[in-house]
Amino acid sequence: MRDERLYVRSMAVMPSVRGCGVGSALLQAVEEYAATQTVRSLYLSTTPFLHEAMRLYERFGFQRTEEGPHDLFGTSLFTMEKQLKSQ
């Protein structure tokens, strides 16, 4: 955690179970954990070509920000953040 934010790093789902709700369950578990901590938001980095992942994040309330990193060894990245309800 940093600055009362929780970084969601490297979330992945095996191709054979994509579309079965595993990604949603993972994000829900992260959010439930965050609710037990002093966390005001969740944030993550993703690539512009992971369309399904971006749709999942958006459904969970994540919004794209201008915050970096914008590049990782030549791969474009952008940050998404979700504000959490105050506890």
WOKA-V373826 format. One line per field, one symbol per residue. psi: psi as a letter, one per 40 degrees, with the letter a starting at -180 (. if undefined). A space follows every 50 residues. Layout:
BEGIN
psi=???
END
This chain:
BEGIN
psi=ihffihhhhfhihhdeeieeeddddddddddddddeigheiiiiiiieeg dddddddddeeiiiieiiiehhfehhiiiiihhiii.
END
